[in-house]
């Protein structure tokens, strides 16, 4: 016969398990990831912009959770996307930079996300998911590397890293192909690309309502990445902005926000809102040569300061009661945390090789923050964030060491005053760099030299009036 204390212990354990599961949905979720391109951290209403009104994203933040310590896996476009879709830091498979220039000893087929890596849609296919990507790809353009060959059932967009927002007479080729291509429609003409990407997303949601299958949709805007191009009627809304280039940039963000509003409205209209995780973020900080604003942080795209790798990040999932609408999550999270959440929600094991954790558990956690360790690197720079401390290496200067909680603008270099703590992180970073593959393809010498100069000029950004 079982003794009473043992019986009580088992009953308590069962009750605690039920309590812990409360608020966690039983139905596998849909997920929409909306990615901005080179968006400045401070260029949204909900991040303090004084010039750009973003009612749709402000609404998403009020209905969801704003993650104030959210990080991408790289401070530039292509490796950042790779980290998001694989759930792994890109140096794990030899990626340290964008495919900026082709060297004579590598074929074009080498410039893409290695085929050894498995992407979110490939993980979700056995669970019955449909997957779509609309917009910018930038993860390989040759046979074997395009979206339909990497698990996406719907694809419409361009394979390179940038293109005009309006129709052009001649499309770019090589490592940066700009032609709009698709695997499901002949409608590849464009009007204004931000609007066209939105159209494809809304159409996919209408299809999803009919077929009842769970889905993963990656809305990969190229806005507000260069070139600075916007519709005249949108530019006219920012007459108060004196700088012409900044005025156009504001209009580009405005158009993207308007498109996001259309997606959110379609989600609600089609009855998909409750069971869909919506995530918005940027792929990295605004570029140093652009008119974006990374306030309040120091640094920009291509740099490992907060302004390069810390991004605005909003997550909404009405079915999960752990996510309090309108709240701010100070727990460090990363784009590698999205895939584990989807796997867990579908009752699948999270592979040990993944670098992330379940983002729903992290954001819903009401206890002390979970310690995290994130790594970044380019060809000649690298960094590790371990808990609250960041150790930063730039090739032509002494190491730097910052507390990003006490000093988020990274103005007080603690390297010489806390040498022992810095050395501990140096060993972690060194182990990561030396136990991961060498660079699969190098950056151009001119880009690397430019990066060194950009590190010389970094100061905390301020909001333009």
URCOR-V958255 format. One record per helix or strand. SS is the DSSP state (a for helix, b for strand). FROM is the first residue (numbers start at 1). TO is the last residue. If there is no record, write none. Layout:
SS:FROM:TO / SS:FROM:TO
This chain:
a:4:21 / b:30:36 / a:45:47 / a:55:63 / b:65:67 / b:70:71 / a:77:86 / a:90:93 / a:108:110 / a:120:125 / b:130:136 / a:147:150 / b:154:158 / a:174:176 / b:181:182 / a:193:211 / b:215:220 / a:232:238 / a:244:269 / b:276:282 / b:298:298 / a:306:309 / b:310:310 / b:313:316 / b:327:329 / b:333:334 / a:337:345 / a:359:364 / b:373:377 / b:381:386 / b:389:394 / b:400:403 / a:419:434 / a:445:456 / b:460:460
